[in-house]
Amino acid sequence: MSTPNIFSFATSELSQDAFICWFLSWAKCEYSTEDLSLHNCAREFISKIFEKHSKVIPSEITDIKITKQDKHIDVLCVINNEYPIIIEDKTGTKHHSGQLKRYLNEIENRDYEINNILPIYYKTEEQSCYSKVLKNGYALFLRNEMISVLSMYDGENQILIDYRNHLSQISSKVDSYIHLPISDWGWHSWVGFYSRLKDELKAGDWDYVANPSGGFLGFWWHWHGDSKCEQYLQLEEDKLCFKIWVGEGEDKRELRSRWHSLLKNNSTSFSELTIKKPARFGSGTYMTVCVNSDDYRITDADNKIDFQKTVNLLKSAESLLSSVQSVD
C-alpha cells in the first residue's frame, strides 16, 4: 500500500523551490557523513548543471550559499563564491514579463565573472516550446533529468523519495494516453499526446486556449497563406479543425466561405477524412471553416489510441490543406 506523499499536497512552485534549496544544501561537505548517498546525489545535480554550460564542477567545493527569492530569483546557489547558479523553477506555468533576462542581468551586475554564471530553467511539467528560454541564455533541466539524478539515491530519506515518486507520477500521467481508453483521457494525457505528436510531425505548438465554453488544450500546425489570410490545422482535443486567420481589413465572410468550399470540395479525394461545416461559423480573426465529423483519433479494439494510424490521418489532413493552395 502506498503511503501519503507530501508533494501531492505541496504542489506549488514555492514548495518546489524549498525542495531544491534543501537538496542543494546536501552537497555541502559536512553532510557527507550524515547521508553519503544523498550528498553524492546533490553533488551530481550540481555537476549536471555545470555540464549544461559546458563546464566542469570544481574538484573541491568549499562553500555553497543558497538563497530563495533573492530579487525574485527562485533559487540562487553560489558555489565557492565564484559560480552563481540561477534556477528559475516552473511547474505548470511558463516564464513571463521578461523575468529571465531580468534575473540574469541582476546577477551579471554583481561581482562575478559573466562566463561563470549558470542560468537554469527547471521545468517539471511539459512545455510546448523552449526557444525563448534558450534565447535568454538559460539551459534546460527537465523532469526526466531530475528523475535520473534522484534515482542514484539508495538511502531512506523520505523527502527525496517522496519528491522522486512525485515526479515519476507526473511522468506516468503524461504517458497515460498510451494505455488509457481515449474516453478516459485527462489533461496530462492530452499533454503527453500533443508532445509526442509534435515530435512525430516535427512541427506544431500546443497550449491552453481559453473560451466562454471553458477552454481546451489545443495543438496547431501546418501553416500556409500570406499577410491577408493564413490557413492552418488545429486540434481542439478530440476535434480536428481547418482554420483560417484573417488580416485586418480583409473580407472575413468572403474568405471564410471560399476556404470552406475549397476544402469541402477537395476532401472527396481523401476518403479517411469526413469533412463538414462546423456547428456555427465564427466571424473573428481566427475562424474554423471545416471540421472532421468524426474523432480523428483511431483506436484499437480496446478503445486505446493507435498512434501511428492517427498520425497518418493527420498527415492526410495536411495533404488536403496543401492541395487546395494551388487551387486558390
N, C-alpha and C positions, 0 to 999 in steps of 0.2 A: 504493500500500500504506500503510495506517495504521501509525503508529509507536506504541510503548507510551506509555500515558498514566499519569502518576504517580498521578492521582486514582482510577484503577481499583484501586489498592492502598492509597492513603491515604484510606480511606473513613470514618474515624471523625469524630465531631464535633470532636475536638481538632484534627485535620488541617484541618478546615474553619475552625475558629477562627483557625488560623495563616494561612490564606489571607486571611481578612477583615482581620486586622491588617496583613498585608503590603500588601493592596490599599489600605486606608485610608492607609497611610503614603505612598503615591504622590501623595496630594492635597497634600502639603507643597510649598510654593512652590519650594524648592531643587531639586526633582526635575523641574520643568517643562522644564529644558534637557536632561535625560537621556533622557526619552521623553515628549514633549508629549502624544501621543495617550493614553498610559496615565495621565498626570497629569489630563488632562481627563476621562477615564473615571471616575477615582476621585472627582473633584470632582462629577461628575454623580450618582454613588452617594450622596454626602452631600447633594446638592441634593434628590434624591428623598426622602431621609429627612426633611428639613425640610418638604417638601411634604406628607408623610404626616400631619404635625402642624399643617398649615395655617400654616406659617412659611416665610419666605424666607431662603435661605442668606446669611450675611453677605457683603457685596460684596468684602471683603478678609479672607482667612483668614491670620492672622499666626502662629497657634500651633495645633498638633494634638498632643495627648498620647494615646497608645494603650496600654492595659494589658490583659492577659489574666488571667482568673481572679482579679480583684480582688473579694474577699469572695464568690467563686464565680460572679461575673458573667462570662459567657463573654468578651465584649468590651466594654470601656468606652473610648469615644473622646470626649475633651473638646475642643471647638472654641473657640479664643480664650479659654480659661479661663472660659467663660461658658455654653456649651451642652453638657451631658453627654448623649451618645448611649449608651443601654444596648442592647446587642444580645444577645438570647437566641437562640442558634443551635441549630437542630434539623435532623436529617436524617430518620431513620425513627422517632425517639421523639417523645413529647409532653411538655408541661410537667407537673409533678407536685409534690406536697408543698408547695404554696403558694409555690413558688420565685419566681414572677413578682412577687407582692406584696412578698415579702421583699427582692428586689433593688431594686425601686422605692423601698421605704421606706429602704433603706440610702443611696441617693443623695439622697433628699429630706432626710435628716438631715445632709447635708454643706452646705457654704456656697454653694448655688446657688439661684437663683430657681426656684421649683417649676414655673412655666409654661415655663421654658427646658429642662426635662428631656424628652428624646425617647426613649421606650422603643420598641424594635423587636423583633418576633418574626419571625426569619428562618427560613423552612422550605423545604427543598429537595426533600422528598418530600411526597406528598399527605397530608392530614389531613381527616377527615370533618367535624369541627365546630371552629370557632374562637370560639364565643360567650364562653367563659371567658377567652380571651386578650384579646378586645376589652373585656370587662367589667373587666379589670385595668388598662386604660388603654394597652395596647400596640397599636401599629399593625402590620399585616401587611406583610411583604415576602416575596413568594413567588418560586418558581423562575423562572417566565416573566418576571417583572420584572427579575430579575438577568440573565437571558439578554439581555434588551433593552438593559440598560446595557452589558454586556460586548460586545455586538455593535457598539457605537460604536467599539471599538478596531480600528485598521487597521495596527497595528505587528506586530512579530515576537517579542514576549516570550512564551516558550513556557509559562511558568507560567500566565499569563492565558489563553492559547489552550487549554491543557490543561483548565483548570477550566471554561471556556466549553463545550468539547466534552463534558466530563463531564456537565454539566447538560443539554445537548442530548440526550445518550444516554439519560438518565433519562426525558426527555420522550418520546423515541421508544419506549422500553419501555412507558411508561404508555399510549401511543396504539396499542400493538400489537394490542389487542383488535379494532381496526377491520379489519386486513388479515390477521391470522393465522387459520388454521382453528381452530375452538373447541377441538379436541383438543390444540392446541399452546399453549394459554394458560398463562402462568405468573403469579406473584404480581403483577407490575406490570400485566399485562393485566386481572386482576380489579380492581385498584385503579382503573385507568382506566375500566373499565366501570361500576363502582359510582359513581364520581364523576360520570360523565355521567348515570347513571340518577337520582341524587339531584337533579340539575339538571332533568331531564325531568319527574320526578314531583313536584318541588317539596316533597319530604318524604323522611324517612329518615335513617339513620345507618349507618355501616359501621365495622367494626374486626375485629381478630383475636379469635377465640373459641377458647380452649384446651379440650381434652377428652382423655380417655385414648387416643383413636384418632389423636392427632397434631394436632388442631385444624384450623381452616379460617378463611377470611376470610368474614365474614357481613355481610348487609345486612338491616335490619329497618325496617318502616314500617307505616302504616295501622292504628293502634291504635283499639280500641273497648273498651267494658266499664266496670267500676267497681272499687271497692276490694275486692270479693270475687273477681272474675275478669276479667282483661283478655284480649282476643283480638287477634292481630296476624299479619302476614305476615313471613316470614324467608327469605332466600336463603342457602343454605349451599353457595356456589359453584354447582355445576350442579343443585342440588336446590331446588325450591320447596316450602316448608313452611307449613302453617297451624298456628299456635302458640297456646298459652294460658299466661297467668301466673295462679297461684292464690294468693290471700291466705292469711295464717296462720289456721289453724283451720278452713278450708273443706275439704269432702269432695273430695279430688283425683280419686278414681276416678269419682265421680258426674259431676263437671264434665267430665272427660276424655271419658267415654262420651257425655254429652249433646252436646258440641260436635263430636265426631266424627260422630255421627248427623245432626245438623243440616246440617253441611257436605256430607256424603256424599249425603244425600237431596236436597238442593237443587242439587247440582252438575249434575244432568241437564239443567238449562236453559242450561248453559254448555258447548257442545259442544267448544270449543277446549281445555278442561281435562279431564284424566283423573285424577280424584281417587280415592285409595285409602288404606287403612290403612298407617301406617308399618311398617317391618320389626319393630319392637317398640315397645310403649307404655312411656313412662317413668313415673316416679312422683315427680318432683321438683316444685320450684316452677315451673319452666318446662318445658312438655311439648309435643311435636309430636302433634297429633291427626289430621292428614291430610297427605298429600304428593301432589304431581303425579307420576304414574307415569313420565312422560317428562321428558327435559331440556326445561326451559321455553324455552331459547334457540332461536329459529327461525333457520335458516340458509339460505343460497343454494346453488347447485349446487356451489360450491367449498368448502362447509362453513364459510363465513365468516358471521358473525352479520348477520342483518337486524335492525338495532337497532329500527326503528320497529315492525315486526311483533312483536318480542319485547316491547316496551313495551305494545303493545295486548293481548297475552296477560296480562301482569302486571296491567293495568287490569281485565281480566276477573276475575282473582283478587280484586282489590279489590272489585269489584261483588258477587261471590259472598259474600265475608265481610260486606259491608254488608247484603246481602239477608237474611241469617239473623238480624240483630239484632232486627228486629221479630217474627220467628217465635219467638225465645226469649222 
